[in-house]
Every structure is written in C-alpha cells, then in structure tokens.
C-alpha cells in the first residue's frame, strides 16, 4: 500500500490526499474527478484519476507511479 498523491496545479508541489491505495486497486477504479483541498495554496482543486500518483516504498526508495 502507498499514499495517493496529487500535484497542486498552481505550485506544482505534491501533497498526500490521506488515502492509502496501490496501483492495482486504482486500476479497478472507474475514471473520476475528486475535489481536493490543497495544503499549499489552500484552494480546492478538481483532480482527475489519471493525474494522481501512488507513492510506495520499494527496496528502500520512494517510487511514484501513475495511479490510472
């Protein structure tokens, strides 16, 4: 399991959504858009499933994979 990550469209900075998942589970999720409160700019951003990343620890390294 890894953290579901979004990127702030205003700053480009990544942030955790508070959701734990894995790429296989995300592949089973239908296309959708979530409104996420960004901790960097305090705006609510609509983030499409295809734009999320899953961050997992693999062999001691953080690996970011496209969630869709």
PQR file with spaces between the fields and no chain letter, atoms N, CA, C, O and H, PARSE charges and radii, in Angstrom:
ATOM       1  N    UNK     1       0.852   -1.184    0.000 -0.4000 1.5000
ATOM       2  CA   UNK     1       0.000    0.000    0.000 -0.0000 2.0000
ATOM       3  C    UNK     1       0.889    1.235    0.000  0.5500 1.7000
ATOM       4  O    UNK     1       1.992    1.249    0.546 -0.5500 1.4000
ATOM       5  N    UNK     2       0.360    2.260   -0.632 -0.4000 1.5000
ATOM       6  CA   UNK     2       1.088    3.507   -0.703 -0.0000 2.0000
ATOM       7  C    UNK     2       0.145    4.682   -0.550  0.5500 1.7000
ATOM       8  O    UNK     2      -1.070    4.514   -0.442 -0.5500 1.4000
ATOM       9  H    UNK     2      -0.536    2.249   -1.075  0.4000 1.0000
ATOM      10  N    UNK     3       0.710    5.857   -0.544 -0.4000 1.5000
ATOM      11  CA   UNK     3      -0.065    7.087   -0.386 -0.0000 2.0000
ATOM      12  C    UNK     3      -0.511    7.583   -1.751  0.5500 1.7000
ATOM      13  O    UNK     3       0.255    7.564   -2.715 -0.5500 1.4000
ATOM      14  H    UNK     3       1.697    5.994   -0.632  0.4000 1.0000
ATOM      15  N    UNK     4      -1.769    8.032   -1.821 -0.4000 1.5000
ATOM      16  CA   UNK     4      -2.282    8.644   -3.038 -0.0000 2.0000
ATOM      17  C    UNK     4      -1.864   10.114   -3.026  0.5500 1.7000
ATOM      18  O    UNK     4      -2.184   10.856   -2.098 -0.5500 1.4000
ATOM      19  H    UNK     4      -2.391    8.047   -1.038  0.4000 1.0000
ATOM      20  N    UNK     5      -1.147   10.517   -4.066 -0.4000 1.5000
ATOM      21  CA   UNK     5      -0.534   11.836   -4.142 -0.0000 2.0000
ATOM      22  C    UNK     5      -1.190   12.647   -5.260  0.5500 1.7000
ATOM      23  O    UNK     5      -1.499   12.111   -6.324 -0.5500 1.4000
ATOM      24  H    UNK     5      -0.886    9.914   -4.820  0.4000 1.0000
ATOM      25  N    UNK     6      -1.399   13.928   -5.014 -0.4000 1.5000
ATOM      26  CA   UNK     6      -1.879   14.860   -6.032 -0.0000 2.0000
ATOM      27  C    UNK     6      -0.835   15.959   -6.180  0.5500 1.7000
ATOM      28  O    UNK     6      -0.029   16.189   -5.277 -0.5500 1.4000
ATOM      29  H    UNK     6      -1.149   14.364   -4.150  0.4000 1.0000
ATOM      30  N    UNK     7      -0.855   16.625   -7.306 -0.4000 1.5000
ATOM      31  CA   UNK     7       0.026   17.768   -7.542 -0.0000 2.0000
ATOM      32  C    UNK     7      -0.807   19.037   -7.576  0.5500 1.7000
ATOM      33  O    UNK     7      -1.840   19.091   -8.244 -0.5500 1.4000
ATOM      34  H    UNK     7      -1.510   16.439   -8.039  0.4000 1.0000
ATOM      35  N    UNK     8      -0.366   20.041   -6.869 -0.4000 1.5000
ATOM      36  CA   UNK     8      -1.042   21.338   -6.902 -0.0000 2.0000
ATOM      37  C    UNK     8      -0.849   21.945   -8.291  0.5500 1.7000
ATOM      38  O    UNK     8       0.290   22.138   -8.718 -0.5500 1.4000
ATOM      39  H    UNK     8       0.473   19.997   -6.327  0.4000 1.0000
ATOM      40  N    UNK     9      -1.938   22.250   -9.007 -0.4000 1.5000
ATOM      41  CA   UNK     9      -1.777   22.832  -10.336 -0.0000 2.0000
ATOM      42  C    UNK     9      -1.221   24.264  -10.311  0.5500 1.7000
ATOM      43  O    UNK     9      -0.730   24.754  -11.329 -0.5500 1.4000
ATOM      44  H    UNK     9      -2.862   22.093   -8.660  0.4000 1.0000
ATOM      45  N    UNK    10      -1.294   24.926   -9.167 -0.4000 1.5000
ATOM      46  CA   UNK    10      -0.778   26.300   -9.071 -0.0000 2.0000
ATOM      47  C    UNK    10       0.714   26.329   -8.743  0.5500 1.7000
ATOM      48  O    UNK    10       1.458   27.132   -9.306 -0.5500 1.4000
ATOM      49  H    UNK    10      -1.692   24.527   -8.341  0.4000 1.0000
ATOM      50  N    UNK    11       1.154   25.449   -7.827 -0.4000 1.5000
ATOM      51  CA   UNK    11       2.553   25.467   -7.392 -0.0000 2.0000
ATOM      52  C    UNK    11       3.369   24.308   -7.954  0.5500 1.7000
ATOM      53  O    UNK    11       4.598   24.377   -7.980 -0.5500 1.4000
ATOM      54  H    UNK    11       0.549   24.797   -7.369  0.4000 1.0000
ATOM      55  N    UNK    12       2.700   23.235   -8.408 -0.4000 1.5000
ATOM      56  CA   UNK    12       3.397   22.051   -8.899 -0.0000 2.0000
ATOM      57  C    UNK    12       3.916   21.149   -7.788  0.5500 1.7000
ATOM      58  O    UNK    12       4.568   20.140   -8.054 -0.5500 1.4000
ATOM      59  H    UNK    12       1.702   23.179   -8.387  0.4000 1.0000
ATOM      60  N    UNK    13       3.628   21.512   -6.548 -0.4000 1.5000
ATOM      61  CA   UNK    13       4.130   20.738   -5.413 -0.0000 2.0000
ATOM      62  C    UNK    13       3.215   19.553   -5.116  0.5500 1.7000
ATOM      63  O    UNK    13       1.993   19.686   -5.177 -0.5500 1.4000
ATOM      64  H    UNK    13       3.098   22.332   -6.331  0.4000 1.0000
ATOM      65  N    UNK    14       3.796   18.388   -4.793 -0.4000 1.5000
ATOM      66  CA   UNK    14       2.989   17.221   -4.455 -0.0000 2.0000
ATOM      67  C    UNK    14       2.459   17.309   -3.031  0.5500 1.7000
ATOM      68  O    UNK    14       3.059   17.950   -2.168 -0.5500 1.4000
ATOM      69  H    UNK    14       4.789   18.280   -4.744  0.4000 1.0000
ATOM      70  N    UNK    15       1.308   16.645   -2.797 -0.4000 1.5000
ATOM      71  CA   UNK    15       0.780   16.543   -1.446 -0.0000 2.0000
ATOM      72  C    UNK    15      -0.020   15.254   -1.303  0.5500 1.7000
ATOM      73  O    UNK    15      -0.624   14.768   -2.259 -0.5500 1.4000
ATOM      74  H    UNK    15       0.821   16.125   -3.498  0.4000 1.0000
ATOM      75  N    UNK    16      -0.009   14.715   -0.092 -0.4000 1.5000
ATOM      76  CA   UNK    16      -0.751   13.492    0.197 -0.0000 2.0000
ATOM      77  C    UNK    16      -2.229   13.808    0.367  0.5500 1.7000
ATOM      78  O    UNK    16      -2.596   14.844    0.922 -0.5500 1.4000
ATOM      79  H    UNK    16       0.482   15.111    0.685  0.4000 1.0000
ATOM      80  N    UNK    17      -3.076   12.898   -0.119 -0.4000 1.5000
ATOM      81  CA   UNK    17      -4.515   13.076   -0.009 -0.0000 2.0000
ATOM      82  C    UNK    17      -5.080   12.464    1.263  0.5500 1.7000
ATOM      83  O    UNK    17      -6.228   12.727    1.620 -0.5500 1.4000
ATOM      84  H    UNK    17      -2.778   12.056   -0.569  0.4000 1.0000
ATOM      85  N    UNK    18      -4.281   11.647    1.954 -0.4000 1.5000
ATOM      86  CA   UNK    18      -4.769   10.951    3.140 -0.0000 2.0000
ATOM      87  C    UNK    18      -5.375    9.601    2.800  0.5500 1.7000
ATOM      88  O    UNK    18      -5.922    8.928    3.673 -0.5500 1.4000
ATOM      89  H    UNK    18      -3.348   11.433    1.664  0.4000 1.0000
ATOM      90  N    UNK    19      -5.282    9.197    1.532 -0.4000 1.5000
ATOM      91  CA   UNK    19      -5.823    7.910    1.083 -0.0000 2.0000
ATOM      92  C    UNK    19      -4.679    6.940    0.853  0.5500 1.7000
ATOM      93  O    UNK    19      -3.694    7.279    0.197 -0.5500 1.4000
ATOM      94  H    UNK    19      -4.837    9.744    0.823  0.4000 1.0000
ATOM      95  N    UNK    20      -4.805    5.740    1.389 -0.4000 1.5000
ATOM      96  CA   UNK    20      -3.840    4.662    1.164 -0.0000 2.0000
ATOM      97  C    UNK    20      -4.393    3.737    0.090  0.5500 1.7000
ATOM      98  O    UNK    20      -5.543    3.306    0.173 -0.5500 1.4000
ATOM      99  H    UNK    20      -5.605    5.464    1.922  0.4000 1.0000
ATOM     100  N    UNK    21      -3.577    3.426   -0.924 -0.4000 1.5000
ATOM     101  CA   UNK    21      -4.019    2.549   -2.005 -0.0000 2.0000
ATOM     102  C    UNK    21      -2.802    1.949   -2.695  0.5500 1.7000
ATOM     103  O    UNK    21      -1.669    2.149   -2.257 -0.5500 1.4000
ATOM     104  H    UNK    21      -2.643    3.776   -0.991  0.4000 1.0000
ATOM     105  N    UNK    22      -3.041    1.217   -3.767 -0.4000 1.5000
ATOM     106  CA   UNK    22      -1.961    0.675   -4.578 -0.0000 2.0000
ATOM     107  C    UNK    22      -2.365    0.800   -6.050  0.5500 1.7000
ATOM     108  O    UNK    22      -3.542    0.991   -6.356 -0.5500 1.4000
ATOM     109  H    UNK    22      -3.961    1.055   -4.123  0.4000 1.0000
ATOM     110  N    UNK    23      -1.391    0.693   -6.962 -0.4000 1.5000
ATOM     111  CA   UNK    23      -1.712    0.860   -8.384 -0.0000 2.0000
ATOM     112  C    UNK    23      -2.756   -0.147   -8.891  0.5500 1.7000
ATOM     113  O    UNK    23      -3.580    0.205   -9.736 -0.5500 1.4000
ATOM     114  H    UNK    23      -0.434    0.538   -6.714  0.4000 1.0000
ATOM     115  N    UNK    24      -2.738   -1.384   -8.394 -0.4000 1.5000
ATOM     116  CA   UNK    24      -3.705   -2.390   -8.841 -0.0000 2.0000
ATOM     117  C    UNK    24      -5.127   -1.989   -8.449  0.5500 1.7000
ATOM     118  O    UNK    24      -6.055   -2.147   -9.242 -0.5500 1.4000
ATOM     119  H    UNK    24      -2.069   -1.669   -7.708  0.4000 1.0000
ATOM     120  N    UNK    25      -5.300   -1.479   -7.251 -0.4000 1.5000
ATOM     121  CA   UNK    25      -6.630   -1.034   -6.813 -0.0000 2.0000
ATOM     122  C    UNK    25      -7.084    0.178   -7.613  0.5500 1.7000
ATOM     123  O    UNK    25      -8.257    0.283   -7.970 -0.5500 1.4000
ATOM     124  H    UNK    25      -4.546   -1.351   -6.607  0.4000 1.0000
ATOM     125  N    UNK    26      -6.166    1.091   -7.896 -0.4000 1.5000
ATOM     126  CA   UNK    26      -6.526    2.268   -8.684 -0.0000 2.0000
ATOM     127  C    UNK    26      -6.916    1.884  -10.111  0.5500 1.7000
ATOM     128  O    UNK    26      -7.761    2.541  -10.720 -0.5500 1.4000
ATOM     129  H    UNK    26      -5.213    1.006   -7.606  0.4000 1.0000
ATOM     130  N    UNK    27      -6.309    0.830  -10.643 -0.4000 1.5000
ATOM     131  CA   UNK    27      -6.660    0.380  -11.993 -0.0000 2.0000
ATOM     132  C    UNK    27      -8.110   -0.094  -12.053  0.5500 1.7000
ATOM     133  O    UNK    27      -8.741   -0.021  -13.108 -0.5500 1.4000
ATOM     134  H    UNK    27      -5.623    0.296  -10.148  0.4000 1.0000
ATOM     135  N    UNK    28      -8.644   -0.577  -10.933 -0.4000 1.5000
ATOM     136  CA   UNK    28     -10.021   -1.043  -10.877 -0.0000 2.0000
ATOM     137  C    UNK    28     -11.026    0.084  -10.650  0.5500 1.7000
ATOM     138  O    UNK    28     -12.231   -0.119  -10.799 -0.5500 1.4000
ATOM     139  H    UNK    28      -8.132   -0.637  -10.077  0.4000 1.0000
ATOM     140  N    UNK    29     -10.543    1.252  -10.295 -0.4000 1.5000
ATOM     141  CA   UNK    29     -11.407    2.401  -10.029 -0.0000 2.0000
ATOM     142  C    UNK    29     -11.812    3.052  -11.347  0.5500 1.7000
ATOM     143  O    UNK    29     -10.952    3.315  -12.188 -0.5500 1.4000
ATOM     144  H    UNK    29      -9.565    1.418  -10.174  0.4000 1.0000
ATOM     145  N    UNK    30     -13.105    3.318  -11.545 -0.4000 1.5000
ATOM     146  CA   UNK    30     -13.518    3.956  -12.804 -0.0000 2.0000
ATOM     147  C    UNK    30     -12.989    5.390  -12.891  0.5500 1.7000
ATOM     148  O    UNK    30     -12.665    5.995  -11.869 -0.5500 1.4000
ATOM     149  H    UNK    30     -13.803    3.105  -10.862  0.4000 1.0000
ATOM     150  N    UNK    31     -12.902    5.935  -14.106 -0.4000 1.5000
ATOM     151  CA   UNK    31     -12.464    7.332  -14.252 -0.0000 2.0000
ATOM     152  C    UNK    31     -13.356    8.255  -13.418  0.5500 1.7000
ATOM     153  O    UNK    31     -14.579    8.122  -13.413 -0.5500 1.4000
ATOM     154  H    UNK    31     -13.165    5.444  -14.937  0.4000 1.0000
ATOM     155  N    UNK    32     -12.726    9.174  -12.728 -0.4000 1.5000
ATOM     156  CA   UNK    32     -13.466   10.100  -11.875 -0.0000 2.0000
ATOM     157  C    UNK    32     -12.612   11.333  -11.626  0.5500 1.7000
ATOM     158  O    UNK    32     -11.432   11.372  -11.977 -0.5500 1.4000
ATOM     159  H    UNK    32     -11.732    9.282  -12.733  0.4000 1.0000
ATOM     160  N    UNK    33     -13.224   12.332  -11.017 -0.4000 1.5000
ATOM     161  CA   UNK    33     -12.525   13.543  -10.593 -0.0000 2.0000
ATOM     162  C    UNK    33     -12.889   13.798   -9.137  0.5500 1.7000
ATOM     163  O    UNK    33     -14.053   13.696   -8.752 -0.5500 1.4000
ATOM     164  H    UNK    33     -14.182   12.300  -10.732  0.4000 1.0000
ATOM     165  N    UNK    34     -11.890   14.129   -8.336 -0.4000 1.5000
ATOM     166  CA   UNK    34     -12.114   14.421   -6.919 -0.0000 2.0000
ATOM     167  C    UNK    34     -11.729   15.872   -6.651  0.5500 1.7000
ATOM     168  O    UNK    34     -10.742   16.372   -7.189 -0.5500 1.4000
ATOM     169  H    UNK    34     -10.944   14.212   -8.648  0.4000 1.0000
ATOM     170  N    UNK    35     -12.514   16.537   -5.819 -0.4000 1.5000
ATOM     171  CA   UNK    35     -12.188   17.891   -5.382 -0.0000 2.0000
ATOM     172  C    UNK    35     -11.359   17.780   -4.109  0.5500 1.7000
ATOM     173  O    UNK    35     -11.846   17.316   -3.078 -0.5500 1.4000
ATOM     174  H    UNK    35     -13.317   16.131   -5.382  0.4000 1.0000
ATOM     175  N    UNK    36     -10.112   18.208   -4.191 -0.4000 1.5000
ATOM     176  CA   UNK    36      -9.138   18.021   -3.113 -0.0000 2.0000
ATOM     177  C    UNK    36      -8.683   19.384   -2.593  0.5500 1.7000
ATOM     178  O    UNK    36      -8.329   20.266   -3.376 -0.5500 1.4000
ATOM     179  H    UNK    36      -9.716   18.585   -5.028  0.4000 1.0000
ATOM     180  N    UNK    37      -8.694   19.554   -1.262 -0.4000 1.5000
ATOM     181  CA   UNK    37      -8.169   20.774   -0.640 -0.0000 2.0000
ATOM     182  C    UNK    37      -6.650   20.706   -0.622  0.5500 1.7000
ATOM     183  O    UNK    37      -6.071   19.786   -0.045 -0.5500 1.4000
ATOM     184  H    UNK    37      -8.981   18.838   -0.625  0.4000 1.0000
ATOM     185  N    UNK    38      -6.020   21.659   -1.238 -0.4000 1.5000
ATOM     186  CA   UNK    38      -4.560   21.706   -1.331 -0.0000 2.0000
ATOM     187  C    UNK    38      -3.963   22.397   -0.104  0.5500 1.7000
ATOM     188  O    UNK    38      -4.355   23.517    0.223 -0.5500 1.4000
ATOM     189  H    UNK    38      -6.491   22.407   -1.707  0.4000 1.0000
ATOM     190  N    UNK    39      -3.026   21.745    0.572 -0.4000 1.5000
ATOM     191  CA   UNK    39      -2.404   22.367    1.743 -0.0000 2.0000
ATOM     192  C    UNK    39      -1.408   23.475    1.372  0.5500 1.7000
ATOM     193  O    UNK    39      -1.015   24.264    2.230 -0.5500 1.4000
ATOM     194  H    UNK    39      -2.708   20.835    0.306  0.4000 1.0000
ATOM     195  N    UNK    40      -1.004   23.535    0.109 -0.4000 1.5000
ATOM     196  CA   UNK    40      -0.010   24.527   -0.299 -0.0000 2.0000
ATOM     197  C    UNK    40      -0.635   25.893   -0.593  0.5500 1.7000
ATOM     198  O    UNK    40      -0.132   26.922   -0.142 -0.5500 1.4000
ATOM     199  H    UNK    40      -1.324   22.893   -0.589  0.4000 1.0000
ATOM     200  N    UNK    41      -1.742   25.895   -1.355 -0.4000 1.5000
ATOM     201  CA   UNK    41      -2.343   27.180   -1.727 -0.0000 2.0000
ATOM     202  C    UNK    41      -3.736   27.372   -1.123  0.5500 1.7000
ATOM     203  O    UNK    41      -4.372   28.405   -1.331 -0.5500 1.4000
ATOM     204  H    UNK    41      -2.151   25.059   -1.721  0.4000 1.0000
ATOM     205  N    UNK    42      -4.203   26.375   -0.379 -0.4000 1.5000
ATOM     206  CA   UNK    42      -5.495   26.427    0.318 -0.0000 2.0000
ATOM     207  C    UNK    42      -6.695   26.552   -0.627  0.5500 1.7000
ATOM     208  O    UNK    42      -7.762   27.014   -0.222 -0.5500 1.4000
ATOM     209  H    UNK    42      -3.686   25.535   -0.210  0.4000 1.0000
ATOM     210  N    UNK    43      -6.517   26.141   -1.884 -0.4000 1.5000
ATOM     211  CA   UNK    43      -7.614   26.115   -2.849 -0.0000 2.0000
ATOM     212  C    UNK    43      -8.119   24.682   -2.983  0.5500 1.7000
ATOM     213  O    UNK    43      -7.416   23.728   -2.649 -0.5500 1.4000
ATOM     214  H    UNK    43      -5.650   25.766   -2.213  0.4000 1.0000
ATOM     215  N    UNK    44      -9.329   24.547   -3.469 -0.4000 1.5000
ATOM     216  CA   UNK    44      -9.863   23.223   -3.781 -0.0000 2.0000
ATOM     217  C    UNK    44      -9.645   22.997   -5.274  0.5500 1.7000
ATOM     218  O    UNK    44     -10.119   23.770   -6.106 -0.5500 1.4000
ATOM     219  H    UNK    44      -9.901   25.322   -3.741  0.4000 1.0000
ATOM     220  N    UNK    45      -8.919   21.922   -5.600 -0.4000 1.5000
ATOM     221  CA   UNK    45      -8.600   21.602   -6.984 -0.0000 2.0000
ATOM     222  C    UNK    45      -9.358   20.359   -7.429  0.5500 1.7000
ATOM     223  O    UNK    45      -9.403   19.374   -6.693 -0.5500 1.4000
ATOM     224  H    UNK    45      -8.534   21.294   -4.924  0.4000 1.0000
ATOM     225  N    UNK    46      -9.955   20.384   -8.617 -0.4000 1.5000
ATOM     226  CA   UNK    46     -10.503   19.154   -9.178 -0.0000 2.0000
ATOM     227  C    UNK    46      -9.349   18.356   -9.794  0.5500 1.7000
ATOM     228  O    UNK    46      -8.682   18.831  -10.713 -0.5500 1.4000
ATOM     229  H    UNK    46      -9.919   21.184   -9.215  0.4000 1.0000
ATOM     230  N    UNK    47      -9.121   17.151   -9.286 -0.4000 1.5000
ATOM     231  CA   UNK    47      -8.023   16.305   -9.758 -0.0000 2.0000
ATOM     232  C    UNK    47      -8.623   15.052  -10.387  0.5500 1.7000
ATOM     233  O    UNK    47      -9.380   14.332   -9.736 -0.5500 1.4000
ATOM     234  H    UNK    47      -9.664   16.765   -8.540  0.4000 1.0000
ATOM     235  N    UNK    48      -8.290   14.789  -11.642 -0.4000 1.5000
ATOM     236  CA   UNK    48      -8.782   13.607  -12.340 -0.0000 2.0000
ATOM     237  C    UNK    48      -7.967   12.378  -11.915  0.5500 1.7000
ATOM     238  O    UNK    48      -6.795   12.490  -11.554 -0.5500 1.4000
ATOM     239  H    UNK    48      -7.675   15.374  -12.171  0.4000 1.0000
ATOM     240  N    UNK    49      -8.599   11.226  -11.965 -0.4000 1.5000
ATOM     241  CA   UNK    49      -7.930    9.973  -11.590 -0.0000 2.0000
ATOM     242  C    UNK    49      -6.601    9.819  -12.326  0.5500 1.7000
ATOM     243  O    UNK    49      -5.610    9.397  -11.730 -0.5500 1.4000
ATOM     244  H    UNK    49      -9.550   11.135  -12.258  0.4000 1.0000
ATOM     245  N    UNK    50      -6.573   10.155  -13.600 -0.4000 1.5000
ATOM     246  CA   UNK    50      -5.364    9.971  -14.406 -0.0000 2.0000
ATOM     247  C    UNK    50      -4.197   10.841  -13.928  0.5500 1.7000
ATOM     248  O    UNK    50      -3.051   10.590  -14.302 -0.5500 1.4000
ATOM     249  H    UNK    50      -7.378   10.498  -14.084  0.4000 1.0000
ATOM     250  N    UNK    51      -4.475   11.869  -13.097 -0.4000 1.5000
ATOM     251  CA   UNK    51      -3.434   12.776  -12.629 -0.0000 2.0000
ATOM     252  C    UNK    51      -2.887   12.437  -11.244  0.5500 1.7000
ATOM     253  O    UNK    51      -1.922   13.056  -10.794 -0.5500 1.4000
ATOM     254  H    UNK    51      -5.405   12.073  -12.793  0.4000 1.0000
ATOM     255  N    UNK    52      -3.493   11.460  -10.563 -0.4000 1.5000
ATOM     256  CA   UNK    52      -2.987   11.050   -9.256 -0.0000 2.0000
ATOM     257  C    UNK    52      -1.753   10.169   -9.412  0.5500 1.7000
ATOM     258  O    UNK    52      -1.562    9.515  -10.437 -0.5500 1.4000
ATOM     259  H    UNK    52      -4.277   10.958  -10.929  0.4000 1.0000
ATOM     260  N    UNK    53      -0.923   10.168   -8.377 -0.4000 1.5000
ATOM     261  CA   UNK    53       0.230    9.281   -8.287 -0.0000 2.0000
ATOM     262  C    UNK    53       0.078    8.420   -7.038  0.5500 1.7000
ATOM     263  O    UNK    53      -0.536    8.836   -6.055 -0.5500 1.4000
ATOM     264  H    UNK    53      -1.079   10.699   -7.545  0.4000 1.0000
ATOM     265  N    UNK    54       0.649    7.211   -7.087 -0.4000 1.5000
ATOM     266  CA   UNK    54       0.726    6.367   -5.900 -0.0000 2.0000
ATOM     267  C    UNK    54       2.192    6.322   -5.503  0.5500 1.7000
ATOM     268  O    UNK    54       3.050    5.974   -6.315 -0.5500 1.4000
ATOM     269  H    UNK    54       1.148    6.873   -7.885  0.4000 1.0000
ATOM     270  N    UNK    55       2.476    6.672   -4.266 -0.4000 1.5000
ATOM     271  CA   UNK    55       3.841    6.695   -3.750 -0.0000 2.0000
ATOM     272  C    UNK    55       4.020    5.496   -2.825  0.5500 1.7000
ATOM     273  O    UNK    55       3.332    5.374   -1.811 -0.5500 1.4000
ATOM     274  H    UNK    55       1.779    6.955   -3.607  0.4000 1.0000
ATOM     275  N    UNK    56       4.959    4.604   -3.188 -0.4000 1.5000
ATOM     276  CA   UNK    56       5.230    3.418   -2.386 -0.0000 2.0000
ATOM     277  C    UNK    56       6.727    3.301   -2.126  0.5500 1.7000
ATOM     278  O    UNK    56       7.546    3.815   -2.887 -0.5500 1.4000
ATOM     279  H    UNK    56       5.517    4.703   -4.011  0.4000 1.0000
ATOM     280  N    UNK    57       7.068    2.619   -1.041 -0.4000 1.5000
ATOM     281  CA   UNK    57       8.460    2.335   -0.719 -0.0000 2.0000
ATOM     282  C    UNK    57       8.816    1.003   -1.361  0.5500 1.7000
ATOM     283  O    UNK    57       8.195   -0.018   -1.066 -0.5500 1.4000
ATOM     284  H    UNK    57       6.403    2.202   -0.422  0.4000 1.0000
ATOM     285  N    UNK    58       9.824    1.010   -2.248 -0.4000 1.5000
ATOM     286  CA   UNK    58      10.282   -0.204   -2.922 -0.0000 2.0000
ATOM     287  C    UNK    58      11.790   -0.304   -2.732  0.5500 1.7000
ATOM     288  O    UNK    58      12.538    0.552   -3.203 -0.5500 1.4000
ATOM     289  H    UNK    58      10.328    1.839   -2.488  0.4000 1.0000
ATOM     290  N    UNK    59      12.230   -1.341   -2.047 -0.4000 1.5000
ATOM     291  CA   UNK    59      13.656   -1.550   -1.788 -0.0000 2.0000
ATOM     292  C    UNK    59      14.318   -0.318   -1.167  0.5500 1.7000
ATOM     293  O    UNK    59      15.444    0.034   -1.519 -0.5500 1.4000
ATOM     294  H    UNK    59      11.622   -2.037   -1.664  0.4000 1.0000
ATOM     295  N    UNK    60      13.619    0.325   -0.252 -0.4000 1.5000
ATOM     296  CA   UNK    60      14.165    1.470    0.453 -0.0000 2.0000
ATOM     297  C    UNK    60      14.099    2.785   -0.306  0.5500 1.7000
ATOM     298  O    UNK    60      14.602    3.801    0.174 -0.5500 1.4000
ATOM     299  H    UNK    60      12.704    0.039    0.034  0.4000 1.0000
ATOM     300  N    UNK    61      13.486    2.780   -1.486 -0.4000 1.5000
ATOM     301  CA   UNK    61      13.361    4.005   -2.284 -0.0000 2.0000
ATOM     302  C    UNK    61      11.893    4.355   -2.473  0.5500 1.7000
ATOM     303  O    UNK    61      11.052    3.466   -2.608 -0.5500 1.4000
ATOM     304  H    UNK    61      13.078    1.955   -1.876  0.4000 1.0000
ATOM     305  N    UNK    62      11.581    5.654   -2.484 -0.4000 1.5000
ATOM     306  CA   UNK    62      10.225    6.083   -2.794 -0.0000 2.0000
ATOM     307  C    UNK    62      10.028    6.000   -4.303  0.5500 1.7000
ATOM     308  O    UNK    62      10.823    6.527   -5.081 -0.5500 1.4000
ATOM     309  H    UNK    62      12.264    6.376   -2.374  0.4000 1.0000
ATOM     310  N    UNK    63       8.955    5.326   -4.696 -0.4000 1.5000
ATOM     311  CA   UNK    63       8.630    5.168   -6.107 -0.0000 2.0000
ATOM     312  C    UNK    63       7.260    5.784   -6.351  0.5500 1.7000
ATOM     313  O    UNK    63       6.297    5.470   -5.652 -0.5500 1.4000
ATOM     314  H    UNK    63       8.309    4.898   -4.063  0.4000 1.0000
ATOM     315  N    UNK    64       7.177    6.658   -7.342 -0.4000 1.5000
ATOM     316  CA   UNK    64       5.910    7.276   -7.719 -0.0000 2.0000
ATOM     317  C    UNK    64       5.431    6.632   -9.014  0.5500 1.7000
ATOM     318  O    UNK    64       6.155    6.589  -10.008 -0.5500 1.4000
ATOM     319  H    UNK    64       7.960    6.913   -7.910  0.4000 1.0000
ATOM     320  N    UNK    65       4.193    6.131   -8.985 -0.4000 1.5000
ATOM     321  CA   UNK    65       3.599    5.521  -10.171 -0.0000 2.0000
ATOM     322  C    UNK    65       2.313    6.238  -10.510  0.5500 1.7000
ATOM     323  O    UNK    65       1.572    6.657   -9.622 -0.5500 1.4000
ATOM     324  H    UNK    65       3.604    6.166   -8.177  0.4000 1.0000
ATOM     325  N    UNK    66       2.050    6.378  -11.797 -0.4000 1.5000
ATOM     326  CA   UNK    66       0.789    6.948  -12.243 -0.0000 2.0000
ATOM     327  C    UNK    66      -0.335    6.059  -11.724  0.5500 1.7000
ATOM     328  O    UNK    66      -0.269    4.836  -11.856 -0.5500 1.4000
ATOM     329  H    UNK    66       2.653    6.037  -12.519  0.4000 1.0000
ATOM     330  N    UNK    67      -1.365    6.663  -11.136 -0.4000 1.5000
ATOM     331  CA   UNK    67      -2.446    5.892  -10.496 -0.0000 2.0000
ATOM     332  C    UNK    67      -3.412    5.298  -11.506  0.5500 1.7000
ATOM     333  O    UNK    67      -4.043    4.281  -11.219 -0.5500 1.4000
ATOM     334  H    UNK    67      -1.418    7.655  -11.029  0.4000 1.0000
ATOM     335  N    UNK    68      -3.545    5.896  -12.668 -0.4000 1.5000
ATOM     336  CA   UNK    68      -4.529    5.427  -13.660 -0.0000 2.0000
ATOM     337  C    UNK    68      -3.964    4.326  -14.524  0.5500 1.7000
ATOM     338  O    UNK    68      -4.655    3.818  -15.407 -0.5500 1.4000
ATOM     339  H    UNK    68      -3.032    6.722  -12.901  0.4000 1.0000
